[in-house]
């Protein structure tokens, strides 16, 4: 242990202590640098099978090759997983064709929302049909993607028109649609 003055720099990793008998600060280099071995380091080496790896033992080319092999194996695993998923599920186009053969038409949420908006905006729609359209729209716009689509297709104008309506039911359901879209 060597005494150090206030503000004096010591090498990184040094042990520092306050000598309670003299009141001096003292420092020393770690034991492994003094020729002594650290017992914790010895235990770690025994656990690892006394394998010492020199950081300079691999060339950059060897590391690049190893990294390339890792990337190739990852790509192969990803492709195998994709093939496995393809075997389990059919593509949407094939499902649409099969549903058409059964006279069942699949509609996306976007297509359904377009129909509901046109039903609400139709002058031939009754008050009950408009309320039903708003009620159904509230269900669809809870999802973030549908809310974004609703906004892009002019749904905000629909909500504003509903809020400015003289019918209390339209105002109420338009407010619900607005709240669902904002959430």
N, C-alpha and C positions, 0 to 999 in steps of 0.2 A: 504494500500500500504506500502511495506517495501523497504527500500533502499538496493540495491545489489552492491557488488564490481565488478570491472572488472574481468572477467574470472570465477566468482562464478557461480556454477551450480544451476539451479532452477528446480523444478518438472515439468515433461512433462505436457503440457496443461495449464500452468500458463499464466496469462496475464502479459505482460511486456510493460512498457512505459518509455519515457524520460520526466522527469519533466522539463519543459522549464523555470520555475521560479528559481529552484535551480541547474539545470544542472545534477541532479542525475538520475541514472537509478533505476526504481522501479518495483516491481513484486508483484502479489497477486494471490491467488488460484482462480479458477473459482467460480462464485457465487453459483453454485449448491453444492459445497463442503463447503461453508461457512454457509450453512443453508438456503440460499436464493435460490429461484427457477429461472431458466432461462425462460424468457417469450417465447422465441422461442420453447423451449421444452414443455412448457404448451400448446401452440397452436398445436404442433404436436400431443400431447396426445389427445387433444380434437378432432382433425381430425380423429384419429385412433379409437375413441370411448373409450378412457381411458383404453385400453387393455395393461397391463404390462405383458410381457412375460419374465419369469425368464429363463436364459440360462441353468440352471440346472434342469428345470422342466421335461425334457424328458430323459429317460434312453437310453443308447446306444442300447439296444435291441429294444426299440420302434422305434428308428431312423432306425435301420437295417430293421425292418419289413416294415416301410413306404417306404424305398428305394426299397425293394423287390417288393412291390405293384406297385410302379411307373414303375419298369422295366417290370413287367408282363403286365401292361396296354399298355406300349409302344410296346411290342412284339405282343400283340393282335391287336393293331392298324396297325402294319406293315403287319401282316398276312392278315388282312382284305383288306388292300390296294393291296397286291399281288394278292389276289383272285379277286378283282375288275379288275385289269389289265389283269389277265388271261381270264376273261370273255369277255373283249373287244378285245383281240388280240389272234391270233392262233400261235402255235409254228412253228418255221422255218421248221421243218421236215414235218409237215402237209402241209405247203405251197409248199414245194418242190414236195411232192407226187401229189398235185393237179395240179401243173404246168406240171409235167411229163404226167399226163393224158391228158393235153391239147397240148402235144408235144412242150412244152416250157421249156428250160433248164435254170435254174438260175445259174449264175457263180459269184463267189466272186471276189473282186478286185485282190486278190492274184493269182487266177487262170487266170484271164485276163492278168495280168502282165507277168506270166510265158509264156503264148502264144505269147505275143508281143516280149519278149526277144528271144524266139525260132525263131520267124519270122525274127527278125533282124539278128540273128546268122546263119540263113539258107543260104547256098550257092546258093540255087535256087531262093532266093528273089531278085527282081529287086531293083534298086536304089529308085524308087518311093515307093515300099513296105517298104523298110527300113526307109525311111523318115517318112512315115505314122505311122510306129511302134514307132519311136521316138516321133512323135507328140502326139500320144495317151498316151505314157508313161509319157510325161510331165504333162498331165492332172492328171494322177493317183498319181504321186509322190508328188503332192502339199500337200496331207494329210500326217501328221506325221507318222501314223502307216504304211501307204503304203510305205513311204520313207524308214522306217526301214526294212520293208520286202524286198524292192528293194535292199537294201544294203546286206541283209543276203543271198539273192539268187544270188549274184554275179553281181549285176547291175553296180557296179563301174567299173568292167572290161569292160562291154559293153560301158559305157560312155567313158572310156579311148580309147578303140578301135575306137569309133566314132570320138573322138577329133584328133586321129592320122591318120584318113583317108585322102586320097587325094581329096575326093569329098568335095567341099565347103558346099553343102547342109547338108551332114552328120555332118560335124564339127559344123555347126550352130545349128542344132537341138539337137545334143549331148550336146552342151553348155547350151541350154535351159533346157534340162532334168536335168543336173547337178545343174543349178541355182534353179530350182523348188524343187529338192530334198534337197538342202541346206537351202532353205527358210523354 
